[in-house]
Amino acid sequence: DFGFAMAKEIGRLDIGQTVVVKDRALMAVEAIEGTDACILRGGTLGKGVIVAKAAKPAQDNRFDMPSIGTKTMESMIAAGATGLVIEAGRTLLVEKEKTLALADAHNITIVAR
């Protein structure tokens, strides 16, 4: 809940779409570097982190829909992340079967809110 709220807030401020949290503390906030760099940076600050990704409130999904896929999962695995929260209905899941298989193989929980 905390990470998702923070992801929505950085989106409202038009900063990014992703945050990395642990124990209600922000480990990393996505800016221009992109999702994967944010995840890797956040993972260096705390193993067992949770990644939250949400659309910006005023985002036009025709041009920039938030997405996750195998590359996201690989970054999460490298970062030691244990969970991912995405926005239901506003996040594109690329290579769904492969992405979910990677998550399952590494005990990463995915929640759509």
Biotite code that builds the C-alpha atoms (Angstrom):
import biotite.structure as struc

atoms = struc.array([
    struc.Atom([0.000, 0.000, 0.000], chain_id="A", res_id=1, res_name="ASP", atom_name="CA", element="C"),
    struc.Atom([2.778, 2.412, 0.949], chain_id="A", res_id=2, res_name="PHE", atom_name="CA", element="C"),
    struc.Atom([4.816, 1.765, -2.219], chain_id="A", res_id=3, res_name="GLY", atom_name="CA", element="C"),
    struc.Atom([1.785, 2.051, -4.479], chain_id="A", res_id=4, res_name="PHE", atom_name="CA", element="C"),
    struc.Atom([0.812, 5.358, -2.882], chain_id="A", res_id=5, res_name="ALA", atom_name="CA", element="C"),
    struc.Atom([4.368, 6.654, -3.363], chain_id="A", res_id=6, res_name="MET", atom_name="CA", element="C"),
    struc.Atom([4.412, 5.519, -7.019], chain_id="A", res_id=7, res_name="ALA", atom_name="CA", element="C"),
    struc.Atom([1.145, 7.388, -7.636], chain_id="A", res_id=8, res_name="LYS", atom_name="CA", element="C"),
    struc.Atom([2.567, 10.492, -5.937], chain_id="A", res_id=9, res_name="GLU", atom_name="CA", element="C"),
    struc.Atom([5.777, 10.602, -7.995], chain_id="A", res_id=10, res_name="ILE", atom_name="CA", element="C"),
    struc.Atom([3.562, 10.154, -11.042], chain_id="A", res_id=11, res_name="GLY", atom_name="CA", element="C"),
    struc.Atom([1.405, 13.074, -9.969], chain_id="A", res_id=12, res_name="ARG", atom_name="CA", element="C"),
    struc.Atom([4.583, 15.128, -9.753], chain_id="A", res_id=13, res_name="LEU", atom_name="CA", element="C"),
    struc.Atom([5.561, 13.841, -13.234], chain_id="A", res_id=14, res_name="ASP", atom_name="CA", element="C"),
    struc.Atom([8.835, 12.361, -11.936], chain_id="A", res_id=15, res_name="ILE", atom_name="CA", element="C"),
    struc.Atom([8.516, 8.678, -12.831], chain_id="A", res_id=16, res_name="GLY", atom_name="CA", element="C"),
    struc.Atom([6.390, 5.550, -12.482], chain_id="A", res_id=17, res_name="GLN", atom_name="CA", element="C"),
    struc.Atom([8.370, 3.279, -10.149], chain_id="A", res_id=18, res_name="THR", atom_name="CA", element="C"),
    struc.Atom([9.533, 3.238, -6.546], chain_id="A", res_id=19, res_name="VAL", atom_name="CA", element="C"),
    struc.Atom([11.440, 0.668, -4.523], chain_id="A", res_id=20, res_name="VAL", atom_name="CA", element="C"),
    struc.Atom([10.482, 0.377, -0.853], chain_id="A", res_id=21, res_name="VAL", atom_name="CA", element="C"),
    struc.Atom([11.392, -1.617, 2.218], chain_id="A", res_id=22, res_name="LYS", atom_name="CA", element="C"),
    struc.Atom([9.670, -1.396, 5.574], chain_id="A", res_id=23, res_name="ASP", atom_name="CA", element="C"),
    struc.Atom([7.792, 1.791, 4.584], chain_id="A", res_id=24, res_name="ARG", atom_name="CA", element="C"),
    struc.Atom([11.019, 3.527, 3.542], chain_id="A", res_id=25, res_name="ALA", atom_name="CA", element="C"),
    struc.Atom([11.781, 4.657, 0.002], chain_id="A", res_id=26, res_name="LEU", atom_name="CA", element="C"),
    struc.Atom([14.968, 3.010, -1.241], chain_id="A", res_id=27, res_name="MET", atom_name="CA", element="C"),
    struc.Atom([14.785, 4.435, -4.788], chain_id="A", res_id=28, res_name="ALA", atom_name="CA", element="C"),
    struc.Atom([12.574, 6.666, -6.921], chain_id="A", res_id=29, res_name="VAL", atom_name="CA", element="C"),
    struc.Atom([12.566, 6.378, -10.702], chain_id="A", res_id=30, res_name="GLU", atom_name="CA", element="C"),
    struc.Atom([13.508, 9.447, -12.685], chain_id="A", res_id=31, res_name="ALA", atom_name="CA", element="C"),
    struc.Atom([15.109, 9.697, -16.118], chain_id="A", res_id=32, res_name="ILE", atom_name="CA", element="C"),
    struc.Atom([17.269, 6.572, -15.601], chain_id="A", res_id=33, res_name="GLU", atom_name="CA", element="C"),
    struc.Atom([14.305, 4.235, -16.053], chain_id="A", res_id=34, res_name="GLY", atom_name="CA", element="C"),
    struc.Atom([12.678, 1.375, -14.193], chain_id="A", res_id=35, res_name="THR", atom_name="CA", element="C"),
    struc.Atom([15.484, -1.185, -14.286], chain_id="A", res_id=36, res_name="ASP", atom_name="CA", element="C"),
    struc.Atom([18.167, 1.198, -12.996], chain_id="A", res_id=37, res_name="ALA", atom_name="CA", element="C"),
    struc.Atom([15.792, 2.300, -10.227], chain_id="A", res_id=38, res_name="CYS", atom_name="CA", element="C"),
    struc.Atom([15.159, -1.318, -9.204], chain_id="A", res_id=39, res_name="ILE", atom_name="CA", element="C"),
    struc.Atom([18.869, -2.175, -9.180], chain_id="A", res_id=40, res_name="LEU", atom_name="CA", element="C"),
    struc.Atom([19.738, 0.952, -7.175], chain_id="A", res_id=41, res_name="ARG", atom_name="CA", element="C"),
    struc.Atom([16.990, 0.246, -4.659], chain_id="A", res_id=42, res_name="GLY", atom_name="CA", element="C"),
    struc.Atom([18.132, -3.348, -4.285], chain_id="A", res_id=43, res_name="GLY", atom_name="CA", element="C"),
    struc.Atom([21.633, -2.252, -3.311], chain_id="A", res_id=44, res_name="THR", atom_name="CA", element="C"),
    struc.Atom([20.116, -0.420, -0.342], chain_id="A", res_id=45, res_name="LEU", atom_name="CA", element="C"),
    struc.Atom([18.039, -3.268, 1.028], chain_id="A", res_id=46, res_name="GLY", atom_name="CA", element="C"),
    struc.Atom([17.428, -6.887, 0.068], chain_id="A", res_id=47, res_name="LYS", atom_name="CA", element="C"),
    struc.Atom([13.834, -8.031, 0.174], chain_id="A", res_id=48, res_name="GLY", atom_name="CA", element="C"),
    struc.Atom([12.573, -4.808, -1.381], chain_id="A", res_id=49, res_name="VAL", atom_name="CA", element="C"),
    struc.Atom([9.167, -4.304, -2.964], chain_id="A", res_id=50, res_name="ILE", atom_name="CA", element="C"),
    struc.Atom([8.822, -2.604, -6.346], chain_id="A", res_id=51, res_name="VAL", atom_name="CA", element="C"),
    struc.Atom([5.708, -0.532, -7.093], chain_id="A", res_id=52, res_name="ALA", atom_name="CA", element="C"),
    struc.Atom([4.853, 0.760, -10.556], chain_id="A", res_id=53, res_name="LYS", atom_name="CA", element="C"),
    struc.Atom([1.845, 2.904, -11.427], chain_id="A", res_id=54, res_name="ALA", atom_name="CA", element="C"),
    struc.Atom([0.639, 5.109, -14.244], chain_id="A", res_id=55, res_name="ALA", atom_name="CA", element="C"),
    struc.Atom([0.913, 8.832, -13.863], chain_id="A", res_id=56, res_name="LYS", atom_name="CA", element="C"),
    struc.Atom([-2.566, 10.229, -13.141], chain_id="A", res_id=57, res_name="PRO", atom_name="CA", element="C"),
    struc.Atom([-2.612, 12.389, -16.277], chain_id="A", res_id=58, res_name="ALA", atom_name="CA", element="C"),
    struc.Atom([-0.706, 9.871, -18.414], chain_id="A", res_id=59, res_name="GLN", atom_name="CA", element="C"),
    struc.Atom([-1.928, 9.197, -21.943], chain_id="A", res_id=60, res_name="ASP", atom_name="CA", element="C"),
    struc.Atom([-1.780, 5.399, -22.230], chain_id="A", res_id=61, res_name="ASN", atom_name="CA", element="C"),
    struc.Atom([-1.754, 5.653, -26.018], chain_id="A", res_id=62, res_name="ARG", atom_name="CA", element="C"),
    struc.Atom([1.858, 6.860, -25.849], chain_id="A", res_id=63, res_name="PHE", atom_name="CA", element="C"),
    struc.Atom([3.441, 5.774, -22.575], chain_id="A", res_id=64, res_name="ASP", atom_name="CA", element="C"),
    struc.Atom([1.691, 2.909, -20.818], chain_id="A", res_id=65, res_name="MET", atom_name="CA", element="C"),
    struc.Atom([3.626, 1.512, -17.850], chain_id="A", res_id=66, res_name="PRO", atom_name="CA", element="C"),
    struc.Atom([4.967, -1.941, -18.644], chain_id="A", res_id=67, res_name="SER", atom_name="CA", element="C"),
    struc.Atom([6.748, -4.834, -17.005], chain_id="A", res_id=68, res_name="ILE", atom_name="CA", element="C"),
    struc.Atom([8.313, -7.907, -18.547], chain_id="A", res_id=69, res_name="GLY", atom_name="CA", element="C"),
    struc.Atom([11.203, -10.318, -18.385], chain_id="A", res_id=70, res_name="THR", atom_name="CA", element="C"),
    struc.Atom([13.768, -7.515, -18.163], chain_id="A", res_id=71, res_name="LYS", atom_name="CA", element="C"),
    struc.Atom([11.903, -6.100, -15.159], chain_id="A", res_id=72, res_name="THR", atom_name="CA", element="C"),
    struc.Atom([11.915, -9.542, -13.520], chain_id="A", res_id=73, res_name="MET", atom_name="CA", element="C"),
    struc.Atom([15.642, -9.985, -14.227], chain_id="A", res_id=74, res_name="GLU", atom_name="CA", element="C"),
    struc.Atom([16.340, -6.630, -12.565], chain_id="A", res_id=75, res_name="SER", atom_name="CA", element="C"),
    struc.Atom([14.177, -7.592, -9.600], chain_id="A", res_id=76, res_name="MET", atom_name="CA", element="C"),
    struc.Atom([15.981, -10.930, -9.246], chain_id="A", res_id=77, res_name="ILE", atom_name="CA", element="C"),
    struc.Atom([19.368, -9.174, -9.334], chain_id="A", res_id=78, res_name="ALA", atom_name="CA", element="C"),
    struc.Atom([18.116, -6.660, -6.757], chain_id="A", res_id=79, res_name="ALA", atom_name="CA", element="C"),
    struc.Atom([16.797, -9.321, -4.396], chain_id="A", res_id=80, res_name="GLY", atom_name="CA", element="C"),
    struc.Atom([13.231, -7.989, -4.680], chain_id="A", res_id=81, res_name="ALA", atom_name="CA", element="C"),
    struc.Atom([10.436, -10.105, -3.236], chain_id="A", res_id=82, res_name="THR", atom_name="CA", element="C"),
    struc.Atom([7.347, -8.386, -4.604], chain_id="A", res_id=83, res_name="GLY", atom_name="CA", element="C"),
    struc.Atom([5.911, -6.226, -7.358], chain_id="A", res_id=84, res_name="LEU", atom_name="CA", element="C"),
    struc.Atom([2.782, -4.072, -7.171], chain_id="A", res_id=85, res_name="VAL", atom_name="CA", element="C"),
    struc.Atom([1.352, -2.828, -10.461], chain_id="A", res_id=86, res_name="ILE", atom_name="CA", element="C"),
    struc.Atom([-1.704, -0.831, -11.385], chain_id="A", res_id=87, res_name="GLU", atom_name="CA", element="C"),
    struc.Atom([-4.483, -3.104, -12.656], chain_id="A", res_id=88, res_name="ALA", atom_name="CA", element="C"),
    struc.Atom([-5.833, -2.142, -16.049], chain_id="A", res_id=89, res_name="GLY", atom_name="CA", element="C"),
    struc.Atom([-3.072, 0.421, -16.654], chain_id="A", res_id=90, res_name="ARG", atom_name="CA", element="C"),
    struc.Atom([0.084, -1.726, -16.823], chain_id="A", res_id=91, res_name="THR", atom_name="CA", element="C"),
    struc.Atom([1.160, -3.705, -19.869], chain_id="A", res_id=92, res_name="LEU", atom_name="CA", element="C"),
    struc.Atom([2.521, -7.179, -19.071], chain_id="A", res_id=93, res_name="LEU", atom_name="CA", element="C"),
    struc.Atom([5.022, -8.034, -21.838], chain_id="A", res_id=94, res_name="VAL", atom_name="CA", element="C"),
    struc.Atom([5.802, -11.720, -22.503], chain_id="A", res_id=95, res_name="GLU", atom_name="CA", element="C"),
    struc.Atom([3.263, -12.669, -19.845], chain_id="A", res_id=96, res_name="LYS", atom_name="CA", element="C"),
    struc.Atom([4.051, -16.388, -19.588], chain_id="A", res_id=97, res_name="GLU", atom_name="CA", element="C"),
    struc.Atom([7.844, -15.895, -19.405], chain_id="A", res_id=98, res_name="LYS", atom_name="CA", element="C"),
    struc.Atom([7.516, -12.995, -16.975], chain_id="A", res_id=99, res_name="THR", atom_name="CA", element="C"),
    struc.Atom([5.230, -14.913, -14.624], chain_id="A", res_id=100, res_name="LEU", atom_name="CA", element="C"),
    struc.Atom([7.427, -18.023, -14.857], chain_id="A", res_id=101, res_name="ALA", atom_name="CA", element="C"),
    struc.Atom([10.468, -15.962, -13.797], chain_id="A", res_id=102, res_name="LEU", atom_name="CA", element="C"),
    struc.Atom([8.512, -14.492, -10.902], chain_id="A", res_id=103, res_name="ALA", atom_name="CA", element="C"),
    struc.Atom([7.353, -17.950, -9.798], chain_id="A", res_id=104, res_name="ASP", atom_name="CA", element="C"),
    struc.Atom([10.834, -19.449, -10.088], chain_id="A", res_id=105, res_name="ALA", atom_name="CA", element="C"),
    struc.Atom([12.261, -16.721, -7.827], chain_id="A", res_id=106, res_name="HIS", atom_name="CA", element="C"),
    struc.Atom([9.383, -16.445, -5.345], chain_id="A", res_id=107, res_name="ASN", atom_name="CA", element="C"),
    struc.Atom([8.446, -12.934, -6.441], chain_id="A", res_id=108, res_name="ILE", atom_name="CA", element="C"),
    struc.Atom([4.850, -12.038, -5.631], chain_id="A", res_id=109, res_name="THR", atom_name="CA", element="C"),
    struc.Atom([2.980, -9.887, -8.152], chain_id="A", res_id=110, res_name="ILE", atom_name="CA", element="C"),
    struc.Atom([-0.080, -7.930, -7.040], chain_id="A", res_id=111, res_name="VAL", atom_name="CA", element="C"),
    struc.Atom([-2.288, -5.853, -9.348], chain_id="A", res_id=112, res_name="ALA", atom_name="CA", element="C"),
    struc.Atom([-4.182, -3.024, -7.596], chain_id="A", res_id=113, res_name="ARG", atom_name="CA", element="C"),
])
